[in-house]
Amino acid sequence: MAVVDAVHLGGLAAEAARGCFITFEGPEGAGKTTQIRRLQERLENEGFAVVVTREPGATTLGQALRRLMLDGDQEPLAPAAMALLMSADRAQHVATVIRPALSMGAVVISDRYADSTYAYQGYGEGLDLGELRKITHLATGGLEPDLTVLLDLEPALGIARKRHAHRTGRAELNSMDERSIEFHRRVRAGFKALAQEDPSRFVVLDATGPADLLTMRIWKEVGEMIGVR
Ligand code: TYD
């Protein structure tokens, strides 16, 4: 991809550069963090500038919103309030982290983005997808990922993985983890429906397979997209 090659070649065409935007999505406990870290390492070894970020909570505003949204001690939020706060987090994130990094020619990898709002607040909570898309457009100015890696797995397994990680001090639990398994199944089905609607942007991978195999498959997709093998 020419835009990324500008960075690869030392930023010679930096003013014309537009980096590459990759998002990771999936139900709880799918192993996004591990795969993002490995992808970052690989890209950096190949000479790319990489910015790893996440939603919610990547900015100062986002940190405050994240506590309000996901801390189990807070009052439960109405689904529309949650959708609007996630979108406020995203607006700040896009404006102050993602767009500036892309305009410097970096590869930006975000752990969750707008598809999470469609899956959790749309398919999970039943909010209207058309309305969520409008709010999202306001928040992002229409910025869409170039590639979305959906790590798919049965929610009962994902939540069990996350609880285990929590017990061993490797993960935090949040208010979403307390939701019913039916809710998480709707979210998972939502992610799959979103992927089916947009097959050129999504790659769907079975997150129950060996982590090394997943890493290889993710690199195959990303490497092809940015023109490195
Ligand atoms: P987090 O602790 O970051 O967990 P994970 O490793 O699963 O990403 O929690 C983020 C939670 O917020 C997760 O349960 C998904 C949820 N979420 C939404 O409901 N809507 C959104 O738009 C986003 C970005 C996240």
Boltz pocket constraint, residues with backbone or C-beta under 6 A from the ligand:
constraints:
  - pocket:
      binder: B
      contacts: [[A, 26], [A, 27], [A, 28], [A, 29], [A, 55], [A, 56], [A, 70], [A, 86], [A, 111], [A, 112], [A, 113], [A, 114], [A, 116], [A, 117], [A, 118], [A, 120], [A, 121], [A, 172], [A, 174], [A, 176], [A, 177]]
      max_distance: 6.0
